[in-house]
């Protein structure tokens, strides 16, 4: 049996405090630990309590030896989980040509090098935060040692990403493992005069110890001699800063046991190589470690929050971090906060990231200047995108180019490491500093009037596609088949769901802009289309904003019915997803008043529907009953079937909770029969699945859990068919309860845990934990039961609703603690 291992240290601190009937102030007086510190620990804001603090809490809480050991262990595990990874005692930190030189270079012992023409560069700073990449290169070398052919590895990544530093570090660490040592050659791929293959061969021959006079003048003879000497040697050959495949392909020969390590901003996809290593940006903790290594431990220790800001604003780019660290080191009179404030200004950030003749901007410009005009325009205009990634259609609208041309430009930018590949196929990402650089180029290279037209075109396209996509989920109207002014990525419900998920950030930003510009018709059309889609995807904060903007747009247009409609949806988002019941009730009252003013009976029915749900969660069953019966009556009068049968589901739920099981079952069976008679569509399937779960829930409550299992299986199959993940989690929780009632404990635990993991509503999480605790009681596992209840009680904190208060009181009683009044 798997135990829950994620219960927070702070949850147990709160539990033990409540058990002893102490307030936070009481515990502070008893231990000497501040009230603020205790509060932060209980809420999970203080992740690393000091050992002495924990010992004081153990004494103050009066824990026995077993409880104390568990309590201390939980505090330690949290510290270990959040600790920074160790910084290896390796060398070099970023591309050497872009890196500042310290006053005293690090002393190293170079690998044996046959000649003097191709030595490794000196080490400038310890390599930081690249443990995984170092391990990967170690593995590549092991492969080469056991191979009968020459091994080739390509390290690629964005400008300033530390490719040279990693390669030089590999040369010093791993060169000794090759009989004839390590040769290093800067191919100057992005310089004014990149090395030709002939020049490179000449230098490598000198590296092999061949005298200039012995090197053939004929290019073919020279290359033949190089390949001959390479074949007889076992070396690590580092070819740094390669421009393209043509520059390095002649330098790759045959040499069993040798390895060629190539670094490039280009992915060099045309090369047939055994190993590829993408150098990603540094995570924040590792970025801070690199900044600390350059600026000094003491300098950053006094301002850890500001140090984190500086690291974050450097975007995880090692070159930027090195320059930032050197600026801090050379300006001891500055505070770290002052420097962070300078970086906050996006328009000045790249200028601030300058140390002597080293600039982050210069590193980016080298890559930008090598782009074709069309690809450079794509790079610039991607700066207009406010989200974290983009796709082909979006880029086509930005540039006004056909999709295949836009895709080619995106691929070229990805090959040049000016874009990254997103997690989904066809998606591209860019780091923050490159975004800032693109904004600079946009201002320098584009006509402001043209950019205004581009912004308008993209905004209108995003809203139009989003509106069409959301309509595929509408139970009443269905999708529009009107043509779009631009690419149409939405062909069916599946593609609509995918597009909306990928473009959510961009659509949300476009909606805000449209609202600010007074484009009320487009704002309202989008908000109206999102009604049914919002049941399946998105967060409370997203839908709070969408429907609030929709209500504002309807008000500006003087459309009272649409304003009531949008306020209805807003009240739903507030109570169902945000747990803001009082605000939801106030919005509901406004919606009901506007619905009456409009005279539209369907809108009035929806107001009653949402009002019923809010009042139930506020602990007012009579108000719930009155609203739901009015909802059913209004939908019957208007012959609005979708609303009627949703209303009947709420009525059945009310009857069940009143203990009127036979009546509740009859209502739910009527709804199931209605939906079974409908032609199968995605929307009809979801409504049928929802009514099946309600019927199953009522049967379990009525003492017939075995009858519910088949209904739940059918419901889960329908929900999974249409990727309704949250609905599946509810089915799993209900199945777990039925299995628990049937004594099938192992299956019950699995289902309840699955339901808990995917829940988003706070009541669902609390209920799942409460049932898991009851299951643990049945199995006589008191420790696990307590752990579940402690977690459930922690979930209750901060949600002051009658339903949650009632659940918290029951849980507290089971734990033997008293809740504060």
C-alpha positions in Angstrom: 0.0 0.0 0.0 1.5 3.4 -1.0 1.5 6.1 1.6 0.9 9.7 0.8 4.4 11.4 1.1 3.6 14.9 0.1 2.0 16.2 3.3 3.8 19.4 4.0 5.8 20.1 7.1 3.6 23.2 7.6 0.4 21.1 7.6 1.7 19.1 10.5 2.9 22.2 12.3 -0.6 23.5 12.2 -2.1 20.2 13.2 0.1 19.8 16.3 -0.6 23.4 17.3 -4.3 23.0 17.0 -4.1 19.8 18.9 -2.7 21.6 21.9 -5.3 24.4 21.6 -2.6 27.1 21.0 -2.9 30.1 18.7 0.2 31.1 16.7 0.8 33.8 19.3 0.7 31.2 22.1 3.2 29.0 20.3 5.5 32.1 19.6 5.6 32.9 23.3 6.3 29.4 24.3 9.1 28.8 21.7 10.6 32.3 21.0 9.9 31.7 17.3 8.2 34.8 15.8 4.5 34.7 14.8 5.5 35.7 11.3 7.8 32.7 11.0 5.2 30.3 12.3 2.6 31.7 9.9 5.0 31.4 7.0 5.9 27.8 7.8 2.3 26.8 8.2 1.4 28.3 4.8 4.5 26.7 3.1 6.2 30.1 2.5 9.2 29.2 4.6 10.6 26.1 2.9 13.8 25.8 4.9 13.2 26.1 8.7 16.5 26.0 10.6 17.3 23.0 12.7 17.3 25.1 15.9 13.8 26.5 15.0 12.5 23.0 14.5 13.9 21.8 17.8 12.2 24.8 19.6 8.9 23.9 17.9 9.2 20.2 19.0 9.6 21.3 22.6 6.9 23.9 22.5 4.4 21.5 20.9 5.2 18.8 23.4 5.8 16.1 20.8 6.6 12.6 21.9 9.8 10.9 20.5 8.1 9.3 17.6 6.2 12.5 16.6 9.4 14.5 17.0 11.4 12.2 14.8 8.8 12.4 12.0 8.4 16.2 12.4 12.2 16.8 12.1 12.4 14.4 9.2 9.7 16.3 7.3 11.6 19.6 7.8 14.8 18.1 6.6 13.3 16.6 3.5 11.9 20.0 2.5 15.3 21.5 2.9 16.9 18.9 0.8 14.3 19.2 -1.9 14.9 23.0 -2.3 18.7 23.1 -1.8 20.8 24.4 -4.7 22.8 21.7 -6.5 26.4 21.6 -5.8 28.7 23.6 -8.1 31.3 21.3 -9.7 35.0 22.2 -9.5 35.2 22.3 -13.3 36.4 25.1 -15.6 35.1 27.9 -17.8 31.7 29.5 -17.8 30.7 30.7 -21.3 31.8 31.3 -24.8 35.4 32.4 -24.2 35.3 35.1 -26.9 32.3 36.7 -25.2 33.5 36.3 -21.7 35.2 38.9 -19.4 38.7 38.0 -18.2 39.2 37.8 -14.4 42.3 39.4 -12.9 43.8 36.0 -12.0 43.1 33.2 -14.5 42.3 29.8 -12.9 45.3 27.5 -12.9 44.8 24.2 -14.8 46.8 21.4 -16.2 46.2 21.0 -19.9 45.9 17.7 -21.6 48.9 16.6 -23.6 48.9 18.4 -26.9 51.3 17.2 -29.7 51.9 20.6 -31.2 51.5 24.3 -30.2 49.2 25.6 -33.0 46.0 24.3 -31.5 46.1 24.6 -27.7 43.1 24.9 -25.4 42.3 28.5 -24.4 43.1 29.4 -20.8 40.4 28.7 -18.2 38.6 31.9 -17.2 36.0 30.9 -14.6 34.7 27.7 -13.1 31.9 26.0 -15.1 28.7 26.3 -13.1 25.4 24.6 -13.5 26.3 22.2 -16.3 26.6 18.9 -14.4 24.1 17.1 -16.7 25.9 18.3 -19.9 29.3 17.3 -18.4 28.0 13.9 -17.7 26.6 13.6 -21.2 30.0 14.5 -22.7 31.7 11.9 -20.4 29.3 9.3 -21.8 30.2 10.4 -25.4 33.9 9.9 -24.6 33.2 6.5 -23.2 31.5 5.6 -26.4 34.4 6.8 -28.5 36.9 4.8 -26.4 35.0 1.6 -27.2 34.2 2.4 -30.8 35.9 1.2 -34.0 35.0 4.4 -35.8 35.6 8.1 -35.1 32.7 9.6 -33.0 31.3 13.0 -33.7 29.3 15.1 -31.2 27.6 18.5 -31.8 26.9 20.9 -29.0 24.5 23.7 -30.2 22.6 26.4 -28.5 21.7 30.1 -28.5 24.2 32.9 -28.5 25.9 33.4 -25.1 24.8 30.0 -24.0 28.2 28.7 -22.9 29.0 26.3 -25.8 32.7 27.2 -25.9 33.0 27.0 -22.2 31.6 23.6 -22.0 33.8 22.4 -24.9 37.0 23.8 -23.3 36.0 22.3 -20.0 35.7 18.9 -21.8 39.1 19.4 -23.3 40.8 19.9 -19.9 38.8 17.2 -18.1 38.7 14.6 -20.8 41.7 15.2 -23.1 44.0 13.0 -21.1 41.9 10.0 -21.9 43.0 10.3 -25.5 46.5 9.0 -26.3 47.4 12.0 -28.4 45.6 14.6 -26.3 43.3 17.4 -27.3 43.4 19.9 -30.1 41.2 23.0 -30.1 40.4 25.2 -33.2 38.2 28.2 -33.3 36.5 28.2 -36.7 35.4 31.8 -36.3 32.0 30.8 -37.9 30.4 34.1 -37.0 33.4 36.4 -37.5 34.0 38.6 -40.5 36.3 36.0 -42.0 35.3 32.4 -41.0 38.1 29.9 -41.5 38.0 28.1 -44.8 38.3 24.3 -44.7 41.8 24.7 -46.2 42.9 27.1 -43.4 41.5 24.8 -40.8 43.3 21.8 -42.2 46.6 23.8 -42.2 46.2 24.8 -38.6 45.3 21.2 -37.5 48.4 19.9 -39.3 50.5 22.3 -37.3 48.7 21.0 -34.3 49.8 17.5 -35.2 53.4 18.8 -35.2 53.9 19.2 -38.9 56.3 21.9 -39.8 55.0 24.7 -42.1 57.5 23.7 -44.8 56.3 20.1 -44.7 52.6 21.0 -45.3 51.6 20.6 -49.0 50.5 23.7 -50.9 47.9 21.8 -52.9 44.6 21.7 -51.0 43.8 18.1 -51.9 47.3 16.9 -50.8 47.0 18.9 -47.7 43.6 17.3 -46.8 44.9 13.8 -47.6 47.9 14.3 -45.3 45.5 15.5 -42.5 43.3 12.5 -42.9 46.3 10.2 -42.8 47.7 11.7 -39.6 44.3 11.7 -38.0 43.8 8.0 -38.8 47.0 7.2 -36.9 46.1 9.2 -33.8 43.7 9.0 -31.0 42.6 12.6 -30.2 39.9 14.7 -28.8 39.4 17.3 -31.6 37.4 20.4 -30.5 36.0 22.4 -33.4 34.5 25.6 -31.9 32.1 28.1 -33.4 31.3 26.3 -36.6 29.4 28.3 -39.2 27.8 25.4 -41.2 28.2 21.8 -42.2 30.4 22.6 -45.2 33.0 24.2 -42.9 33.5 21.1 -40.8 32.6 18.2 -43.0 36.1 18.0 -44.6 37.7 17.9 -41.1 35.9 14.7 -40.1 37.9 11.7 -41.1 38.4 8.1 -39.8 40.2 7.6 -36.5 39.0 4.7 -34.2 38.9 5.8 -30.6 39.0 9.5 -31.4 36.2 12.0 -31.0 35.3 15.3 -32.8 33.4 17.8 -30.6 31.8 20.6 -32.6 30.1 23.7 -31.1 27.8 25.9 -33.2 24.9 28.2 -32.9 23.5 26.2 -35.8 22.1 22.8 -35.2 24.1 21.4 -38.2 21.4 19.0 -39.0 23.1 18.2 -42.3 25.9 16.3 -40.5 25.5 12.6 -39.8 26.7 12.5 -36.2 26.3 10.0 -33.3 25.7 12.5 -30.5 23.8 15.8 -30.3 23.6 18.0 -27.2 21.3 21.0 -27.0 22.6 23.6 -24.5 19.6 24.9 -22.7 19.4 28.1 -20.6 20.4 27.8 -16.9 17.7 27.2 -14.4 17.2 30.0 -11.9 19.1 28.2 -9.0 22.0 27.5 -11.3 21.9 31.0 -12.7 22.2 32.4 -9.2 25.1 30.0 -8.5 27.0 31.3 -11.6 26.3 34.9 -10.6 27.6 34.1 -7.1 30.8 32.6 -8.6 31.5 35.8 -10.5 30.3 38.5 -8.2 31.3 36.8 -4.9 29.5 34.8 -2.3 29.4 37.6 0.3 28.2 40.2 -2.1 25.0 38.3 -2.9 24.4 36.7 0.4 23.2 40.0 1.9 20.6 40.5 -0.8 19.4 37.0 -1.9 16.1 38.3 -3.3 17.8 40.9 -5.4 20.3 38.3 -6.6 17.4 36.2 -7.8 16.0 39.1 -9.7 19.2 39.8 -11.4 19.6 36.1 -12.4 16.0 36.0 -13.6 16.4 39.2 -15.7 19.5 37.7 -17.3 17.2 35.0 -18.6 19.4 32.1 -17.8 22.0 33.2 -20.4 25.5 32.4 -19.1 27.1 35.3 -21.0 24.6 37.8 -19.5 25.2 36.4 -16.0 29.0 36.7 -16.4 28.7 40.3 -17.5 26.2 41.0 -14.7 28.5 39.4 -12.1 31.5 41.4 -13.4 29.6 44.7 -13.3 28.7 44.0 -9.6 32.2 42.9 -8.8 33.7 46.1 -10.3 31.1 48.4 -8.6 31.3 47.6 -4.9 29.4 50.8 -4.0 26.3 49.5 -5.8 23.7 47.4 -4.1 22.4 44.3 -5.9 18.9 45.8 -5.8 20.1 48.9 -7.6 21.5 46.8 -10.4 18.4 44.7 -10.5 16.3 47.9 -10.9 18.4 48.9 -13.9 17.8 45.6 -15.5 14.0 45.8 -15.0 13.8 48.5 -17.7 13.4 46.4 -20.8 14.5 49.2 -23.1 17.8 49.5 -21.3 18.5 45.9 -20.4 20.9 45.0 -23.1 22.8 48.2 -22.7 23.2 47.6 -19.0 24.5 44.1 -19.8 27.8 45.5 -20.9 31.3 45.0 -19.4 34.1 46.8 -21.2 34.0 45.7 -24.8 31.7 42.7 -24.1 28.0 43.0 -24.8 25.2 40.6 -24.9 23.8 42.6 -27.7 26.9 42.0 -29.8 26.6 38.2 -29.4 23.0 38.4 -30.7 23.8 40.8 -33.5 26.3 38.3 -35.0 23.5 35.8 -35.5 21.0 38.4 -36.6 23.2 39.8 -39.3 23.6 36.3 -40.9 19.8 35.9 -41.5 18.1 36.4 -44.8 15.9 39.5 -45.0 12.7 37.5 -44.8 13.9 35.4 -41.9 15.2 38.6 -40.1 11.7 40.1 -40.5 10.1 37.0 -39.0 12.6 37.2 -36.0 11.7 40.9 -35.4 8.0 40.5 -35.7 7.9 37.6 -33.3 8.6 40.2 -30.7 5.0 41.4 -31.1 3.8 38.0 -29.6 3.1 38.3 -25.9 2.9 34.6 -25.1 5.7 32.2 -24.4 5.6 30.3 -27.8 4.2 30.5 -31.3 3.2 28.4 -34.3 3.4 28.5 -38.0 -0.1 30.1 -38.6 0.6 32.9 -36.1 3.9 33.7 -37.8 2.3 33.7 -41.2 -0.2 36.3 -40.0 2.6 38.4 -38.5 4.7 38.4 -41.6 1.9 38.4 -44.2 3.6 35.4 -45.8 2.1 32.0 -46.9 2.3 29.4 -44.2 5.0 27.3 -46.0 7.3 30.4 -46.2 6.7 31.3 -42.5 7.5 27.7 -41.5 10.7 27.8 -43.5 11.7 31.0 -41.7 10.9 29.5 -38.3 13.0 26.4 -39.1 15.9 28.6 -40.1 15.6 30.5 -36.8 15.5 27.3 -34.9 18.5 26.0 -36.8 20.4 29.2 -35.9 19.4 28.7 -32.2 17.5 32.0 -32.2 14.4 30.0 -31.5 13.9 26.9 -29.4 11.6 24.0 -30.2 8.4 24.0 -28.1 7.0 21.0 -26.3 4.3 20.5 -28.9 5.1 19.7 -32.6 5.2 22.9 -34.7 5.7 25.2 -31.7 8.7 27.5 -31.2 10.0 29.4 -28.2 12.4 32.2 -27.5 14.2 33.3 -24.3 13.6 36.7 -22.7 16.8 38.4 -23.7 16.4 37.5 -27.4 12.9 38.9 -27.1 14.3 42.2 -25.9 16.8 42.2 -28.7 14.0 41.5 -31.2 12.1 44.5 -29.8 15.1 46.7 -30.4 15.5 45.5 -34.0 11.7 46.0 -34.5 12.1 49.7 -33.5 15.2 50.2 -35.6 14.2 48.3 -38.8 10.4 48.6 -39.1 7.9 51.4 -40.1 5.7 52.2 -37.1 2.6 52.5 -39.3 3.2 49.1 -40.8 3.6 47.6 -37.3 0.3 49.1 -36.2 -1.4 47.3 -39.2 0.4 44.1 -38.2 -0.8 44.3 -34.6 -4.4 44.9 -35.8 -4.3 42.0 -38.2 -2.9 39.6 -35.7 -5.4 40.6 -33.0 -8.4 40.3 -35.2 -7.2 36.9 -36.5 -6.6 35.5 -33.0 -10.1 36.6 -31.8 -11.8 35.3 -35.0 -10.1 31.9 -34.8 -10.7 31.5 -31.0 -14.4 32.4 -31.5 -14.8 29.8 -34.2 -12.8 27.2 -32.3 -14.9 27.6 -29.1 -18.1 27.2 -31.0 -17.3 23.6 -31.7 -18.1 23.0 -28.0 -21.4 24.9 -28.1 -24.3 22.5 -27.2 -26.9 24.9 -28.7 -25.5 26.5 -31.9 -22.4 24.7 -33.2 -19.5 26.2 -35.2 -19.7 29.0 -37.7 -18.5 28.2 -41.2 -17.7 31.8 -42.2 -14.3 32.2 -43.8 -11.4 33.7 -41.9 -9.1 36.5 -43.0 -5.9 34.5 -42.7 -4.9 30.9 -42.0 -7.6 28.6 -40.6 -6.0 26.0 -38.3 -9.4 24.8 -37.0 -11.2 22.1 -39.0 -13.0 20.1 -36.3 -13.5 19.8 -32.6 -10.2 18.1 -32.0 -8.1 20.7 -33.8 -10.2 23.4 -32.1 -9.3 22.0 -28.7 -5.6 21.7 -29.6 -5.4 25.2 -31.0 -7.2 26.8 -28.0 -4.9 25.1 -25.6 -1.8 26.2 -27.5 -2.8 29.7 -28.1 -4.5 30.6 -24.8 -1.9 33.2 -23.8 -2.1 34.9 -27.1 -5.9 34.9 -27.2 -6.1 36.3 -23.7 -3.6 39.1 -24.6 -5.6 39.9 -27.8 -8.9 40.0 -25.8 -7.4 42.5 -23.3 -6.1 44.7 -26.2 -9.4 44.6 -28.0 -11.2 45.6 -24.8 -8.8 48.5 -24.3 -9.4 49.6 -27.9 -13.1 49.5 -27.6 -13.7 46.6 -30.0 -16.7 45.5 -28.0 -18.4 43.4 -30.7 -15.4 41.1 -31.0 -14.9 40.9 -27.2 -18.5 39.9 -26.6 -18.6 37.4 -29.5 -15.5 35.6 -28.0 -16.9 35.6 -24.5 -20.2 34.2 -25.7 -18.5 31.5 -27.7 -16.5 30.4 -24.7 -19.5 29.4 -22.5 -19.5 25.6 -23.0 -15.7 25.3 -23.6 -15.1 26.9 -20.2 -16.7 23.8 -18.6 -13.9 21.7 -19.9 -10.7 23.7 -19.9 -9.0 26.7 -18.3 -8.6 28.2 -14.8 -10.9 30.3 -12.7 -8.7 33.4 -13.2 -8.9 33.0 -17.0 -12.7 32.7 -17.1 -13.2 35.4 -14.4 -11.4 37.8 -16.8 -13.0 36.6 -20.0 -16.6 36.8 -18.7 -16.0 40.1 -16.9 -14.7 41.6 -20.1 -17.7 40.1 -21.9 -20.1 41.8 -19.5 -18.3 45.1 -19.8 -18.5 44.9 -23.6 -22.3 44.0 -23.5 -22.8 47.0 -21.2 -21.0 49.3 -23.6 -23.1 48.0 -26.5 -26.3 48.5 -24.5 -27.2 44.8 -24.8 -29.0 44.0 -21.5 -29.7 40.4 -22.3 -26.0 39.7 -23.2 -24.8 41.5 -20.1 -27.0 39.3 -18.0 -25.7 36.2 -19.8 -22.1 37.2 -19.2 -22.8 38.0 -15.6 -24.3 34.5 -15.2 -21.1 33.0 -16.6 -19.0 35.2 -14.4 -20.9 34.1 -11.3 -20.3 30.5 -12.3 -16.5 31.0 -12.7 -16.4 32.7 -9.3 -18.2 30.0 -7.3 -17.2 26.9 -9.3 -13.5 27.6 -10.0 -12.4 30.5 -7.8 -14.3 29.6 -4.6 -15.3 33.3 -4.2 -18.8 32.6 -3.0 -19.8 36.0 -1.7 -18.5 37.8 -4.8 -20.3 35.1 -6.9 -23.6 35.8 -5.0 -23.3 39.6 -5.6 -22.6 39.0 -9.3 -25.5 36.6 -9.5 -27.9 39.2 -8.0 -26.8 41.6 -10.7 -27.3 39.0 -13.4 -30.8 38.1 -12.2 -31.8 41.8 -12.2 -30.5 42.3 -15.7 -32.2 39.1 -16.9 -35.5 40.4 -15.6 -34.9 43.7 -17.2 -34.2 42.0 -20.5 -37.4 40.0 -20.4 -35.6 36.9 -21.8 -36.9 33.8 -20.0 -34.0 31.5 -21.0 -31.5 34.0 -19.5 -33.7 34.2 -16.4 -33.6 30.4 -16.2 -29.8 30.4 -16.3 -29.7 33.0 -13.5 -31.9 30.7 -11.4 -29.7 27.7 -12.3 -26.4 29.4 -11.2 -28.1 31.0 -8.2 -29.2 27.5 -7.0 -25.6 26.2 -7.2 -24.2 29.2 -5.3 -26.9 29.0 -2.6 -26.2 25.3 -2.0 -22.5 26.0 -1.4 -23.5 28.8 0.9 -25.5 26.4 3.0 -29.0 27.6 2.0 -30.9 24.5 0.8 -34.2 26.3 0.7 -32.9 29.0 -1.5 -31.4 26.3 -3.7 -34.7 24.4 -3.9 -36.6 27.5 -4.9 -34.1 28.6 -7.6 -33.8 25.2 -9.1 -37.5 24.7 -9.4 -37.8 28.1 -11.0 -35.0 27.2 -13.4 -36.8 24.0 -14.4 -40.1 25.8 -14.8 -38.6 28.5 -17.0 -36.8 26.1 -19.3 -39.9 24.0 -19.6 -41.9 27.1 -20.6 -39.4 28.0 -23.3 -38.9 24.4 -24.5 -35.1 24.8 -23.9 -34.1 21.2 -23.6 -30.4 21.7 -22.8 -31.2 23.9 -19.8 -34.1 21.8 -18.7 -32.2 18.6 -18.3 -29.3 20.3 -16.6 -31.8 21.8 -14.2 -33.3 18.4 -13.6 -29.8 17.1 -12.7 -29.6 19.8 -10.0 -33.0 18.9 -8.8 -32.1 15.3 -8.5 -28.9 16.3 -6.6 -31.1 18.3 -4.2 -33.5 15.4 -3.6 -30.5 13.0 -3.0 -29.0 15.3 -0.3 -32.4 15.5 1.3 -32.5 11.7 1.6 -35.3 11.4 -1.0 -33.4 8.7 -2.9 -36.3 7.1 -4.9 -37.4 10.5 -6.2 -33.8 11.5 -7.0 -33.1 8.3 -8.9 -36.3 8.7 -10.9 -35.2 12.3 -11.9 -31.7 11.1 -12.9 -33.1 8.2 -14.9 -35.3 10.5 -16.8 -32.3 12.6 -17.7 -30.2 9.6 -18.7 -33.1 8.3 -21.0 -33.4 11.8 -22.6 -29.7 12.0 -23.4 -29.5 8.3 -24.6 -32.1 9.1 -27.2 -30.0 11.9 -28.7 -27.8 11.5 -31.8 -24.3 10.9 -30.5 -22.1 14.1 -30.7 -19.3 15.2 -28.5 -21.6 17.6 -26.7 -24.3 15.0 -26.3 -21.8 12.4 -25.1 -20.6 14.8 -22.4 -24.1 15.6 -21.2 -25.0 11.9 -21.1 -21.8 11.1 -19.2 -22.5 13.8 -16.7 -26.0 12.5 -16.0 -24.7 8.9 -15.6 -22.3 10.1 -12.9 -25.1 11.8 -11.0 -27.2 8.7 -11.2 -24.3 6.6 -10.0 -23.6 8.9 -7.1 -27.2 8.7 -6.0 -27.3 4.9 -6.2 -24.2 4.7 -4.1 -25.7 7.1 -1.5 -28.9 5.0 -1.6 -27.0 1.8 -0.6 -26.7 0.3 -4.1 -23.0 0.8 -5.0 -22.7 -2.3 -7.2 -25.4 -0.8 -9.5 -23.3 2.4 -9.9 -20.1 0.7 -11.3 -21.3 0.0 -14.8 -22.7 3.5 -15.1 -19.4 5.0 -14.0 -17.5 2.9 -16.5 -19.7 4.1 -19.3 -19.4 7.7 -18.2 -15.6 7.5 -18.0 -15.4 6.0 -21.5 -17.4 8.9 -22.9 -15.4 11.5 -21.0 -12.1 10.0 -22.1 -13.3 9.8 -25.7 -13.4 13.6 -25.6 -10.4 14.3 -23.3 -12.5 15.7 -20.5 -9.8 15.1 -17.9 -11.4 16.9 -15.0 -14.6 15.0 -15.4 -12.7 11.7 -15.4 -11.2 12.6 -12.0 -14.7 13.0 -10.6 -15.8 9.6 -12.0 -12.7 8.1 -10.4 -13.6 9.6 -7.0 -17.1 8.3 -7.2 -15.9 4.9 -8.2 -13.5 4.9 -5.3 -16.4 5.6 -2.9 -18.5 2.8 -4.4 -15.6 0.3 -4.2 -15.0 1.3 -0.6 -18.6 0.6 0.2 -18.2 -2.8 -1.5 -15.1 -3.6 0.6 -12.7 -3.6 -2.5 -10.2 -1.5 -0.7 -7.1 -1.8 -2.9 -9.1 -0.7 -6.0 -10.9 2.0 -4.0 -7.5 3.5 -2.9 -6.2 3.6 -6.5 -9.4 5.3 -7.7 -9.6 7.9 -4.9 -5.9 8.7 -5.3 -6.3 9.2 -9.1 -9.4 11.4 -8.5 -7.5 13.5 -5.9 -4.4 14.0 -8.2 -6.5 15.5 -11.0 -9.1 17.6 -8.9 -9.2 21.3 -9.3 -12.2 22.2 -7.0 -11.2 22.5 -3.4 -14.3 20.6 -2.1 -13.4 17.7 -4.4 -9.9 17.5 -3.0 -11.1 17.7 0.6 -13.7 15.0 0.0 -11.2 12.7 -1.7 -8.8 13.0 1.2 -11.7 12.4 3.7 -12.6 9.2 1.9 -9.0 8.1 1.8 -8.9 8.7 5.5 -12.0 6.6 6.0 -10.5 3.8 3.9 -7.3 3.9 6.1 -9.6 3.6 9.1 -11.2 0.5 7.6 -7.7 -1.0 7.2 -6.7 0.0 10.7 -3.9 2.2 9.5 -4.2 5.1 12.0 -1.0 6.9 10.9 -2.1 7.1 7.2 -5.6 8.1 8.2 -4.2 10.9 10.3 -2.0 12.0 7.4 -4.9 12.2 5.0 -6.9 14.2 7.5 -4.1 16.6 8.2 -3.8 17.3 4.5 -7.5 17.8 4.2 -7.6 20.2 7.1 -4.8 22.2 5.5 -6.8 22.3 2.2 -9.7 23.8 4.2 -7.6 26.7 5.5 -8.4 29.9 3.7 -11.7 28.8 2.2 -14.3 30.3 4.5 -17.5 28.8 3.0 -20.2 27.0 5.0 -19.6 23.7 3.1 -15.8 23.9 3.7 -16.3 25.0 7.3 -18.6 22.0 7.8 -16.0 19.6 6.3 -13.2 21.2 8.4 -15.2 20.7 11.6 -15.8 17.0 10.9 -12.1 16.5 10.1 -10.9 18.4 13.1 -13.2 16.3 15.3 -11.7 13.1 13.9 -8.2 14.5 14.6 -9.1 15.6 18.1 -8.3 19.2 17.5 -10.3 22.4 18.0 -10.5 25.0 15.2 -10.3 28.7 16.1 -13.7 30.4 16.3 
